[in-house]
């Protein structure tokens, strides 16, 4: 468990979910921190903010498809 968090981020091979996650990280100002030190370097508050924003955007995308 936790191996995915330890892996380096390959910016050339991202899933749509990973792209969204990185876009949000950039918006809240932690993109450089994530690229340099990985997702584990984020505080619980930063991680929670990213997760909340991802959930909100996914919900908006699903409403747009209906």
C-alpha positions as semicolon CSV with decimal commas, in nm:
position;residue;x (nm);y (nm);z (nm)
1;X;0,000;0,000;0,000
2;X;0,125;0,351;-0,077
3;X;0,352;0,250;-0,364
4;X;0,170;0,475;-0,611
5;X;0,247;0,777;-0,393
6;X;0,617;0,687;-0,397
7;X;0,640;0,670;-0,777
8;X;0,771;0,961;-0,982
9;X;0,507;1,143;-1,182
10;X;0,536;1,079;-1,557
11;X;0,390;1,391;-1,716
12;X;0,387;1,223;-2,060
13;X;0,173;0,928;-1,952
14;X;-0,118;1,056;-1,741
15;X;-0,471;0,926;-1,705
16;X;-0,750;1,185;-1,733
17;X;-0,795;1,166;-1,354
18;X;-0,424;1,229;-1,293
19;X;-0,434;1,524;-1,536
20;X;-0,726;1,675;-1,346
21;X;-0,546;1,621;-1,016
22;X;-0,235;1,799;-1,142
23;X;-0,439;2,085;-1,292
24;X;-0,601;2,143;-0,954
25;X;-0,264;2,119;-0,779
26;X;-0,139;2,391;-1,013
27;X;-0,446;2,607;-0,942
28;X;-0,396;2,595;-0,565
29;X;-0,021;2,653;-0,595
30;X;0,125;2,315;-0,498
31;X;0,219;2,182;-0,844
32;X;0,593;2,247;-0,803
33;X;0,588;2,086;-0,459
34;X;0,420;1,773;-0,601
35;X;0,661;1,747;-0,895
36;X;0,965;1,796;-0,672
37;X;0,869;1,582;-0,373
38;X;0,564;1,379;-0,475
39;X;0,210;1,362;-0,341
40;X;0,332;1,259;0,005
41;X;0,477;1,606;0,057
42;X;0,130;1,763;0,070
43;X;-0,042;1,841;0,396
44;X;-0,377;1,682;0,478
45;X;-0,541;2,019;0,414
46;X;-0,386;2,046;0,065
47;X;-0,475;1,687;-0,022
48;X;-0,829;1,735;0,100
49;X;-0,869;2,053;-0,103
50;X;-0,755;1,871;-0,418
51;X;-0,989;1,579;-0,347
52;X;-1,284;1,808;-0,285
53;X;-1,225;2,006;-0,601
54;X;-1,189;1,684;-0,803
55;X;-1,521;1,554;-0,670
56;X;-1,693;1,883;-0,751
57;X;-1,559;1,888;-1,109
58;X;-1,649;1,524;-1,170
59;X;-2,001;1,597;-1,052
60;X;-2,023;1,895;-1,289
61;X;-1,895;1,684;-1,581
62;X;-2,152;1,412;-1,508
63;X;-2,434;1,669;-1,498
64;X;-2,322;1,804;-1,835
65;X;-2,341;1,456;-1,992
66;X;-2,701;1,397;-1,883
